[in-house]
Amino acid sequence: MSKIATFKSENLLVNIYDSRQELGRAAAADTASKIKELLSQKDEVNMVFAAAPSQNEFLEELTKIPGIEWQRINAFHLDEYIGLPEDAPQKFSRYLYDRIFSKVPFKSVNYLNGNAEDIQAECERYGKLLKDNPIDIACIGIGENGHIAFNDPHVADFNDRLIVKKVDLDMKCRMQQVHDGCFSKLEDVPKYALTMTVPAIIAAKFIFCIVPGKNKAASVKAAVEGPVSEVCPASILRRHPNAVLYLDKDSASDLAMGGDVGEIAH
């Protein structure tokens, strides 16, 4: 695979690839390797997945890799809109069903319900599931505003005591959904969502963060080179002991690559 560069920013390993296809292939290979390693040590693995076009290549490649014992894996997802019709194609549960949950035989698939009658009770239900099934591997992305899951800067809390919570989405986050082609106009994008909190995500033993595309260049720069702060929630990845960030040339295009963030190894 055509890795252009690799370096570390604090604890965070950053790998840059020539294309988003190469990025997806590399992230899938590394994730599969970690799954197999963990399944050699324990009976089951718990995984959480992001739902976004940025994950397309990664998920496609992951489902093709032979030898993964999916029937020993419990699947979760990071976040979900509140109030979309059950048959809406933009629902994250639908995206993940189409891209991975229906393609491989998981032991269990645990959906976050954004249409629950009692949203607080749903947060507590899913939070208990995650507490009872600690996440081994989190496969995530980074938003245009630096969010991880739906932890936009104004609601992100590195010391959040909750596992899952209701949040309001900021304008940049909602516009990203239009830029990604998920919604035709801003008015169609829900204003509220459910999300795993930052500490819940960071509690995962291993994190694979997949971030292709020019529209992510500014948030990647903030995450890798800026201060570790809720202003860019993804910056917390630099404090995780086992996190890897996968970039393509476009998403890495604003990085200084070297200097304060480490030395490039070609």
Phi, psi and omega in degrees: 000141189276079175282125180278320185201158173213139178201171178244140169244104191056238181276344189282122175275126182246122177243132182243132184241164185290328183214166179291333176294317177295320177302309181299320181294317181292316180297321178295318180297317180292319179296316179298319179299318180292320177303310182297321178298313182293322180289344173280348184249340185213165185286323185223157175234139177253128183232147174237142185236146172272153178239107180190154178305334179298341183265358188305305185294319180300310183293321178299315180291321182298320182290344181271344188286126182283159171086005176273125180275077184300331182291357175248017182240132174260129185254141177226167171229157193288323193198168179200142174295152173260128168092005175286148175304149184303329182264011182294129180293342182279350180299135182295327176298322178293315178305310183290326175299313183292323188272329183213318188298329179268353187263336181228153189272073177301152173295317175209149173238123188246108185269142173268124189260103179283357179247018178299144179297322180244099185296321179296319178295324178293321175301316181291321179298310183290325176299320178294320177302315181291325178293322181282340181230074185306136185287127175273315184229126174249123176253109191230176173230188175229135180277170178298335177263010179086007182288155164240135197052221178256033175274078176293159186308322185283347178242353180292140179216111182294344180244023182304134178272348179274159176261317177228140180212161172276137180225155168264141186268135180282169186298320182294320178297314182293324177293328177301323181295329175285315179302323181284352181082011181284328178229150183280332180209158185305321184299338181277345184280127178304151180267346184228155181206167169256143180212147163295142180280169180301310180299327179295321178289314183292341177289346177300142183291326180224138180234128174245114187250116188252116188219085174267165168104140181299327182292350178259000187300316182293318181289327175296316179300316179296320181292322186270324189245345181274183177293151174281106189199157176296347175301326170231091186307326182294344179299338180295342178300335180291346179261355182277138184286342185220058179243140177232133178252125181252120182237157166253180183302324183290311182290338179268002192292340179266355184288144173290328179051081182131196178057240186290337186263001175123174184261132178292136172241115182272000000 
